[in-house]
Amino acid sequence: MMEEGTARASRTADMVAYQDGAVVSRSVLKGATGNVTLFAFDAGQELSEHTAPYDALVQVLDGEAEITIAGEPHRLRGGDLIVMPANRPHAVRAVARFKMMLTMIRS
């Protein structure tokens, strides 16, 4: 996580590394109004269906994922983004290795 009050440029996709057979996460920012977390998924890895009380924005940085929201699958590749609305069930699956940035807004 970046230290409060510091400014540093970084290449987003390089801030989290792939690990065989795993999902890796790294917190970038965390605050009272929201947080930003980077994820790296190995191929076939997933986050099972769950809900969150806040809207979340997913930006795929690299690779390919399937994100299912309220039963509707969405195929995303590097450069794509999708909003996951609050209180709607969603799941994430790596079609191929992929990295994403998750921005959760608490409101």
HELIX and SHEET records of a PDB file:
HELIX    1   1 THR A   12  MET A   15  5                                   4    
SHEET    1   A 4 VAL A  23  GLY A  31  0                                        
SHEET    2   A 4 GLY A  34  PHE A  41 -1                                        
SHEET    3   A 4 HIS A  90  ILE A 105 -1                                        
SHEET    4   A 4 GLU A  46  HIS A  50 -1                                        
SHEET    1   B 5 VAL A  23  GLY A  31  0                                        
SHEET    2   B 5 GLY A  34  PHE A  41 -1                                        
SHEET    3   B 5 HIS A  90  ILE A 105 -1                                        
SHEET    4   B 5 ASP A  55  ILE A  69 -1                                        
SHEET    5   B 5 GLU A  72  ARG A  77 -1                                        
SHEET    1   C 5 VAL A  23  GLY A  31  0                                        
SHEET    2   C 5 GLY A  34  PHE A  41 -1                                        
SHEET    3   C 5 HIS A  90  ILE A 105 -1                                        
SHEET    4   C 5 ASP A  55  ILE A  69 -1                                        
SHEET    5   C 5 LEU A  81  MET A  84 -1                                        
END                                                                             
